[in-house]
Amino acid sequence: MAFQYATRKPLMRLCETSFTVLTTVHTKVSGKTWCIAQSQATEPKLQQVLDYLCGQLDCKEIQPGGSCFNPNTVRNHASYAIDLNFQINGVCDISYANPAVTDPSFGTCVYP
């Protein structure tokens, strides 16, 4: 199931005869949010996610010579691709990723 940040949009509406319950996901009011690979996500799962996302997005920053290529690990490359997808499409899939409020950028690698 994908976890999607929304701006005050209900994702599910449960109607009962006497009341209505609206469920919304976390809304980031100020600051920025990123989405990075979970520490417990397996390398094969992250490789699968990385392959899929980089088939859909421009992952040039994690290619050889890119500003986020090093460290050259599946986890680091997947985190960048997961966040790129989050920034473009607004989806942070909690089956392999976590939202983060601390900028994961480091050195010359600047996350979107």
BELQUIMO-V577551 format. One record per run of one state. SS is the DSSP state (A for helix, B for strand, O for the rest). FROM is the first residue (numbers start at 1). LEN is the number of residues. If there is no record, write none. Layout:
BEGIN
[[SS;FROM;LEN] [SS;FROM;LEN]]
END
This chain:
BEGIN
[[O;1;2] [B;3;2] [O;5;7] [B;12;4] [O;16;4] [B;20;4] [O;24;10] [B;34;4] [O;38;5] [A;43;14] [O;57;3] [A;60;3] [O;63;11] [A;74;16] [O;90;1] [B;91;2] [O;93;4] [B;97;4] [O;101;5] [B;106;1] [O;107;2] [B;109;1] [O;110;3]]
END
